[in-house]
Amino acid sequence: MQSTLSDSQTAQYWDDGFLFPLDLMSPDEAAQWRAEIETIEDDWLAADLPLPLNSYKRVNAHVVLPMAAKLASNPRVLDIVEGVLGPDILVWSAEFFIKEPNTTAYVSMHQDLTYWGLGAIDGLVTAWIALSPATVQSGCMDFVKGSHKNPILPHADSHGENNLLSRGQEVAVDIAAEDKTAIELHPGQMSLHHGLTIHGSGPNASDDRRIGFVVRYIKPEIAQEVADKDFAMLARGADRIGNFIHVAPPQTAFAPQSLALYEEIRTAQAAALMKGSKDTKRLYG
């Protein structure tokens, strides 16, 4: 298993804007994590939660699900992320990104940092952990090499019904098929990508769910520039700056205090994520 990033891997990340595949855990361990989230789905789907269960899986799962906070804080993940961000690491968001088999859901080509209110920064890296096969057939991500060297480019909101992004945002430039790198991952493997790297993914035409656990890690020096406040969970090191309100990992699933905190974060982050959007109900919908 990969323990840390080599100098050459770190250089490749900064040159390409992404790095893959990284062998994080065995397929058996990945299967255990998959079984845990699918058990949660079975147990809580019909529960009387304030929002649909998918909302809690899809956005800030680490606030309400102990297993999401635990996986986001996994020392093996943090050892690798430290090679990009350094020793002080915050979790800004964590989610389960799931495409059901033989469905038409897709993700348009975009830059993550477009609507997050964090600016065009280097101090954020996204870790994408495969809990099921991520292949071209199942709708794996496509990255555009070197695109992180651009500023935040113009985006248009498509509001496409099958687009999994909050606003259906799509970068307003033409991207040739030959400029895309397919990020195929086996269960237990991980990729890293920069917040400015242009990427997207196609539909899942396979017979299995495409399950990814996605964590956005930031350095404490980053600050929210649009919303009045923002939140993060300290994963490693120290936060000596205090730009974010710290979130403690939950002790039990969907505890009342966790649900209240989730709603507070949802309201605060929506001020940045949906600023200027005509469809403010799409986020967490």
C-alpha positions as CSV (number, residue, x, y, z in Angstrom):
1,M,0.0,0.0,0.0
2,Q,1.1,3.6,-0.7
3,S,2.3,5.2,2.6
4,T,3.6,8.6,1.5
5,L,4.1,10.5,-1.7
6,S,7.5,10.3,-3.3
7,D,9.2,13.4,-4.6
8,S,8.4,12.4,-8.1
9,Q,4.8,11.8,-7.3
10,T,4.5,15.2,-5.6
11,A,6.1,16.8,-8.7
12,Q,3.7,15.0,-11.0
13,Y,0.7,16.2,-9.0
14,W,1.8,19.8,-9.3
15,D,2.6,19.4,-13.0
16,D,-0.5,17.5,-14.1
17,G,-3.0,18.8,-11.5
18,F,-3.9,15.2,-10.5
19,L,-2.3,11.9,-9.4
20,F,-3.5,8.3,-9.7
21,P,-3.7,5.5,-9.0
22,L,-2.6,5.4,-5.3
23,D,-3.0,2.0,-3.6
24,L,-4.7,3.1,-0.3
25,M,-6.2,-0.1,1.0
26,S,-6.9,-3.7,0.0
27,P,-10.0,-4.6,-2.0
28,D,-11.3,-6.5,1.1
29,E,-11.1,-3.4,3.2
30,A,-12.8,-1.3,0.5
31,A,-15.6,-3.9,0.5
32,Q,-16.0,-3.5,4.2
33,W,-16.4,0.3,3.9
34,R,-18.9,-0.2,1.0
35,A,-20.9,-2.7,3.2
36,E,-21.0,-0.1,6.0
37,I,-22.4,2.7,3.9
38,E,-24.9,0.3,2.2
39,T,-26.0,-0.9,5.6
40,I,-26.6,2.7,6.6
41,E,-28.7,3.2,3.4
42,D,-30.8,0.1,4.3
43,D,-31.3,1.2,7.9
44,W,-32.0,4.9,7.4
45,L,-33.7,5.1,4.0
46,A,-37.2,5.1,5.5
47,A,-36.3,7.1,8.6
48,D,-37.9,10.4,9.4
49,L,-34.9,12.6,8.7
50,P,-35.3,16.4,8.1
51,L,-33.7,16.0,4.6
52,P,-33.6,13.0,2.2
53,L,-31.0,10.5,3.1
54,N,-29.2,11.1,-0.2
55,S,-28.6,14.7,0.9
56,Y,-26.6,13.6,3.9
57,K,-24.6,11.1,1.9
58,R,-24.0,13.6,-0.9
59,V,-22.9,16.7,1.1
60,N,-20.9,16.9,4.3
61,A,-21.5,13.3,5.3
62,H,-18.7,13.6,8.0
63,V,-21.0,15.9,10.0
64,V,-23.7,13.2,10.6
65,L,-22.0,9.8,9.9
66,P,-19.2,8.6,12.2
67,M,-17.9,6.2,9.5
68,A,-17.5,9.1,7.1
69,A,-15.5,11.2,9.6
70,K,-13.4,8.1,10.4
71,L,-12.6,7.4,6.8
72,A,-11.8,11.1,6.1
73,S,-9.4,11.0,9.0
74,N,-7.8,7.7,8.1
75,P,-4.0,8.1,8.8
76,R,-3.1,6.4,5.5
77,V,-5.1,9.0,3.6
78,L,-3.7,11.8,5.6
79,D,-0.1,10.6,5.2
80,I,-0.6,10.9,1.4
81,V,-2.4,14.2,1.5
82,E,0.3,15.6,3.7
83,G,2.7,15.3,0.7
84,V,0.6,18.0,-1.0
85,L,-0.7,20.2,1.9
86,G,1.8,19.8,4.6
87,P,1.3,18.7,8.2
88,D,-1.8,20.8,9.1
89,I,-4.9,19.4,7.5
90,L,-8.6,20.3,7.7
91,V,-11.5,18.4,6.2
92,W,-13.7,21.0,4.4
93,S,-16.2,18.5,3.1
94,A,-16.7,14.7,2.6
95,E,-19.3,12.9,0.6
96,F,-20.3,9.6,-1.0
97,F,-20.6,10.1,-4.7
98,I,-22.7,7.3,-6.0
99,K,-23.9,6.5,-9.5
100,E,-26.5,3.8,-9.7
101,P,-26.0,1.0,-12.3
102,N,-27.3,1.6,-15.8
103,T,-28.4,5.2,-15.2
104,T,-27.9,8.4,-17.1
105,A,-26.5,10.6,-14.3
106,Y,-23.3,12.5,-15.2
107,V,-21.0,15.3,-14.1
108,S,-20.3,18.1,-16.5
109,M,-16.7,19.3,-17.0
110,H,-16.0,21.9,-14.4
111,Q,-13.5,23.3,-11.8
112,D,-14.4,22.5,-8.2
113,L,-13.4,25.9,-6.8
114,T,-15.8,27.9,-9.1
115,Y,-18.5,28.4,-6.5
116,W,-17.0,27.4,-3.2
117,G,-16.1,30.9,-2.1
118,L,-12.5,29.9,-1.3
119,G,-10.8,31.6,-4.3
120,A,-8.4,30.2,-6.9
121,I,-6.1,28.5,-4.3
122,D,-3.4,25.9,-4.2
123,G,-4.2,24.9,-0.6
124,L,-7.0,22.4,-1.4
125,V,-6.8,18.9,-2.6
126,T,-9.6,16.4,-3.3
127,A,-9.1,12.8,-2.5
128,W,-11.4,10.3,-4.4
129,I,-11.5,6.8,-2.9
130,A,-13.0,4.0,-4.9
131,L,-15.3,1.7,-3.0
132,S,-16.4,0.0,-6.2
133,P,-14.8,-0.2,-9.6
134,A,-14.4,3.2,-11.3
135,T,-14.1,2.5,-15.0
136,V,-14.9,4.2,-18.2
137,Q,-18.0,2.0,-18.4
138,S,-19.1,2.9,-14.9
139,G,-18.5,6.6,-15.3
140,C,-15.1,7.3,-13.9
141,M,-13.7,10.8,-13.8
142,D,-11.9,12.5,-16.7
143,F,-9.2,15.0,-15.9
144,V,-7.7,17.6,-18.2
145,K,-3.9,17.6,-17.6
146,G,-2.4,20.9,-16.7
147,S,-5.7,22.7,-16.5
148,H,-5.1,23.7,-12.8
149,K,-2.6,26.2,-14.1
150,N,-5.5,28.3,-15.3
151,P,-7.5,30.7,-13.1
152,I,-11.1,30.0,-12.4
153,L,-12.6,30.0,-15.9
154,P,-16.1,31.1,-16.9
155,H,-18.8,28.5,-16.1
156,A,-22.4,28.3,-17.3
157,D,-25.3,26.8,-15.2
158,S,-27.0,24.1,-17.2
159,H,-29.4,22.9,-14.5
160,G,-29.5,19.6,-16.4
161,E,-31.9,17.2,-14.8
162,N,-29.3,14.3,-14.8
163,N,-26.3,16.5,-13.9
164,L,-25.2,15.6,-10.4
165,L,-23.5,19.0,-9.7
166,S,-25.2,21.5,-7.4
167,R,-25.9,24.0,-10.3
168,G,-25.2,21.8,-13.3
169,Q,-22.2,24.0,-13.8
170,E,-20.0,23.5,-16.9
171,V,-16.8,25.2,-17.9
172,A,-17.4,27.5,-20.9
173,V,-14.6,26.2,-23.0
174,D,-14.4,23.4,-25.6
175,I,-12.5,20.4,-24.4
176,A,-11.4,17.8,-27.0
177,A,-11.8,14.1,-26.2
178,E,-8.0,13.6,-26.6
179,D,-7.3,16.1,-23.8
180,K,-9.1,14.0,-21.2
181,T,-7.4,11.4,-19.0
182,A,-9.7,8.6,-17.8
183,I,-9.2,8.1,-14.0
184,E,-9.9,4.4,-13.7
185,L,-9.6,3.1,-10.1
186,H,-10.0,-0.4,-8.6
187,P,-11.7,-0.7,-5.2
188,G,-9.2,0.5,-2.5
189,Q,-7.4,2.9,-4.9
190,M,-7.4,6.7,-4.6
191,S,-6.8,9.7,-6.8
192,L,-5.9,13.2,-5.9
193,H,-6.8,16.4,-7.8
194,H,-6.3,20.1,-7.6
195,G,-9.3,22.4,-7.0
196,L,-8.8,24.1,-10.4
197,T,-8.3,20.9,-12.4
198,I,-11.0,20.6,-15.1
199,H,-12.9,17.3,-14.7
200,G,-16.2,15.5,-15.1
201,S,-17.6,12.1,-15.6
202,G,-20.0,10.2,-17.8
203,P,-23.0,8.0,-16.8
204,N,-22.7,4.5,-15.3
205,A,-23.5,2.0,-18.0
206,S,-22.2,-0.9,-15.9
207,D,-24.2,-3.4,-13.8
208,D,-22.7,-2.3,-10.5
209,R,-23.0,0.9,-8.4
210,R,-20.1,3.3,-8.8
211,I,-19.3,4.3,-5.3
212,G,-16.7,6.9,-4.5
213,F,-15.9,8.6,-1.1
214,V,-14.7,12.1,-1.8
215,V,-12.9,14.3,0.7
216,R,-11.8,17.9,0.2
217,Y,-8.8,18.7,2.4
218,I,-7.6,22.3,3.0
219,K,-4.8,24.1,4.7
220,P,-5.8,26.3,7.7
221,E,-4.5,29.4,5.7
222,I,-7.5,29.1,3.4
223,A,-10.4,31.4,4.1
224,Q,-14.0,31.7,3.0
225,E,-14.4,34.8,0.8
226,V,-18.2,34.8,0.0
227,A,-20.2,33.3,2.9
228,D,-20.3,34.9,6.3
229,K,-18.8,31.8,7.9
230,D,-17.5,28.4,7.1
231,F,-16.8,25.1,8.8
232,A,-14.1,22.4,8.8
233,M,-13.0,19.4,10.8
234,L,-9.4,19.3,12.0
235,A,-7.9,16.0,10.8
236,R,-4.2,16.4,11.5
237,G,-1.8,18.9,13.0
238,A,-3.1,22.3,14.3
239,D,-5.1,25.2,13.2
240,R,-3.4,28.3,14.4
241,I,-5.3,30.7,12.2
242,G,-9.0,30.1,13.0
243,N,-10.6,30.9,9.6
244,F,-13.1,28.0,10.1
245,I,-15.5,27.0,12.8
246,H,-14.3,23.6,13.9
247,V,-16.6,20.6,13.6
248,A,-16.1,17.6,15.9
249,P,-16.7,14.1,14.4
250,P,-20.1,12.7,15.3
251,Q,-20.4,9.9,17.9
252,T,-23.6,8.4,16.5
253,A,-25.4,8.5,13.2
254,F,-27.8,11.3,12.7
255,A,-27.8,12.5,16.3
256,P,-30.1,15.5,17.0
257,Q,-27.1,17.8,17.6
258,S,-25.4,16.6,14.4
259,L,-28.5,17.3,12.4
260,A,-28.8,20.8,13.9
261,L,-25.1,21.5,13.0
262,Y,-25.6,20.1,9.5
263,E,-28.5,22.6,8.9
264,E,-26.3,25.4,10.2
265,I,-23.5,24.4,7.8
266,R,-26.0,23.9,4.9
267,T,-27.3,27.4,5.3
268,A,-23.9,29.0,5.6
269,Q,-22.3,27.2,2.7
270,A,-25.3,27.6,0.4
271,A,-24.6,31.4,0.5
272,A,-21.5,30.7,-1.5
273,L,-22.4,27.6,-3.4
274,M,-25.6,28.9,-4.8
275,K,-24.8,32.7,-5.1
276,G,-26.4,34.0,-8.3
277,S,-28.1,30.7,-9.1
278,K,-31.7,30.6,-10.3
279,D,-32.3,27.2,-8.7
280,T,-31.4,27.5,-5.0
281,K,-33.4,24.4,-4.1
282,R,-31.1,22.2,-6.2
283,L,-28.4,22.0,-3.5
284,Y,-29.3,19.3,-0.9
285,G,-32.4,18.6,-3.0
